[in-house]
Amino acid sequence: NSLGYHPWPLGSLGSGCGGGSMGSDGPPRKKQKAEPAPVDDDGGLGGLYDFLPPPDPEKDEKAKVAAAANHKTRPKLPPEDRSRAIFLDVDGVLLASGAVDTIVVDGVALPAKNRVQEGDFSAQALGSLRSIVQQTGAIIVLSSEWRRTEELRSSISAVLKSQEIPTFKDWTPIFQPRPEIQKANVIYAWCERRAREIGKWLKDHPEVTAWVALDDLDFEWADSIRQAGTPWMKIRSVHTNDKTCLTEEDATQAVRILVNPPPEPQVIRKKSSLVSSDSGSGGLFVSTEDTGPDRLR
């Protein structure tokens, strides 16, 4: 062409050097962001965690060992031995006196709430109870007043399971106190009633040949006014402190009673009657058809 005109091929407009947009209908290309300049190492100053001490592998390893020691695996429990039984009271044995509010129902002190928290119980006492089971395989029978309601039974069962302690297999029957003792001394009547309840359970379960009662009641009281047919309790019981509950020493004593049951005391036939003293002394005349040795009275 003499005018120097050179037609461009269709579609070539706007594709020239530098990505010019002359004649282009498309969106403009985005400019690439510049890469941030590398930050010089400040020697660890000014960082978010710079206040922490540098790693100490030796110290970390010691911490792991200490943590493992604090979370020891509990010893495995032996097979259940149904010839051995633990008669378990709760208040004063697993639960310190005054740890929860109580109310009196039919002359018996019970927790004011139907459910008690695990944290209310003595961790040491629960550990001591588990130690007895671990060393003997004995079953647990609830003799506490906690056996009176399903809610309280469920509470103590949940606490035992949380500590990997087998829950109780049964509970003792509920008897009424003997009126003549109740009139003279309420605590003696309570203790004597519990002895009879344990005795009835034992009669119904002749397969049990070794047993121990864990209780904050002193069963010497029950022995001093026992009826013929009621078991001697003091020699097969562990009397706990109602504030410190079941201790390691108590557990050792309980294991000894279960593994080597003490012989029944020699009895001396004796006839007498129990009445409350109205002469002003306020005492009790002991009533037994058979009487144990003086050391038990």
Residue pairs with C-beta under 8 A, 6 or more apart in sequence:
13 22
13 23
13 24
14 20
14 21
14 22
14 23
14 24
14 26
15 24
16 22
19 29
21 28
44 50
74 130
74 164
75 134
76 134
77 133
77 134
77 137
77 164
77 166
78 134
78 136
78 137
79 137
80 137
80 139
80 166
81 136
81 137
81 138
81 139
82 139
82 207
82 208
83 207
83 208
83 209
83 210
84 136
84 137
84 138
84 139
84 208
84 209
84 210
84 211
84 258
85 138
85 139
85 140
85 141
85 202
85 205
85 208
85 210
85 211
85 212
86 129
86 132
86 133
86 138
86 139
86 140
86 141
86 211
86 212
86 214
86 254
86 258
87 141
87 143
87 172
87 198
87 201
87 211
87 212
87 213
87 214
87 215
88 94
88 129
88 140
88 141
88 142
88 143
88 144
88 168
88 214
89 143
89 144
89 213
89 214
89 215
89 216
89 217
90 142
90 144
90 145
90 146
90 156
91 97
91 109
91 144
91 145
91 146
91 216
91 242
92 215
92 216
92 240
92 241
92 242
92 245
93 125
93 144
93 214
93 215
93 216
93 240
93 245
93 246
94 121
94 122
94 125
94 126
94 129
94 156
94 159
94 245
94 246
95 116
95 120
95 121
95 122
95 245
96 122
96 242
96 243
96 244
96 245
97 216
97 242
97 243
99 120
99 121
100 111
100 112
100 113
100 116
100 120
101 111
101 112
101 113
102 109
102 110
102 111
102 112
103 109
103 110
103 111
103 112
104 110
105 148
107 177
107 186
108 145
108 148
108 190
109 145
110 145
110 146
110 148
110 149
110 152
111 146
111 152
114 149
114 151
114 152
114 155
115 151
115 154
115 155
116 152
116 155
116 159
118 158
118 159
118 162
121 159
122 244
122 245
122 246
124 245
124 246
124 247
124 248
125 245
125 246
125 247
126 159
126 160
126 163
126 165
127 163
128 246
128 247
128 248
128 250
128 251
129 160
129 165
129 214
129 246
129 251
130 163
130 164
130 165
131 248
131 251
131 255
132 138
132 251
132 254
132 255
132 258
133 140
133 165
133 166
135 255
135 259
136 255
136 258
136 259
138 210
138 211
138 212
138 258
139 166
139 168
139 169
140 160
140 165
140 166
140 167
140 168
140 169
141 168
141 169
141 170
141 171
141 172
141 201
142 153
142 156
142 168
142 170
142 171
142 172
143 171
143 172
143 194
143 197
143 198
143 213
143 215
144 156
146 152
146 153
146 155
146 156
147 153
147 171
147 172
147 174
148 174
153 168
153 171
156 168
157 167
157 168
160 166
160 167
160 168
161 167
170 201
172 194
172 197
172 198
172 200
172 201
173 197
173 200
173 201
174 197
175 193
175 196
175 197
175 200
176 193
177 189
177 190
177 192
177 193
178 189
178 192
178 193
180 274
180 275
180 276
180 287
181 188
181 189
181 192
181 225
181 274
181 284
182 189
183 276
184 276
184 277
184 282
184 283
184 284
185 284
187 217
187 221
188 221
188 222
188 224
188 225
188 284
190 217
191 217
191 218
191 219
191 221
191 222
192 221
192 222
192 225
192 226
192 230
194 215
194 217
194 222
195 219
195 222
195 223
195 226
195 230
195 231
195 233
196 227
196 230
198 213
198 231
198 233
199 229
199 230
199 231
202 208
202 211
202 231
209 261
210 257
210 258
210 259
210 261
211 236
211 258
211 261
212 236
212 237
212 238
212 254
212 257
212 258
213 219
213 233
213 236
213 237
213 238
214 237
214 238
214 240
214 246
214 250
214 254
215 237
215 238
215 239
215 240
216 239
216 240
216 241
216 242
217 239
218 234
218 239
219 233
219 234
219 237
219 239
220 234
220 296
220 297
222 230
222 233
222 234
223 232
223 233
223 234
223 292
223 296
223 297
224 286
224 296
224 297
225 274
225 284
225 286
225 287
225 288
226 232
226 233
226 288
227 287
227 288
227 289
228 288
228 289
228 290
232 264
232 265
232 292
232 296
234 296
235 257
235 262
235 265
235 296
236 257
236 261
236 262
238 246
238 250
238 253
238 254
238 257
240 246
240 247
240 250
241 247
265 292
265 293
265 296
266 292
266 293
267 290
267 291
267 292
268 290
268 291
268 292
269 289
269 290
270 288
270 289
270 290
270 291
271 289
272 285
272 286
272 287
272 288
273 285
273 287
274 284
274 285
274 286
274 287
275 285
275 287
276 284
277 283
277 284
277 285
286 297
291 297
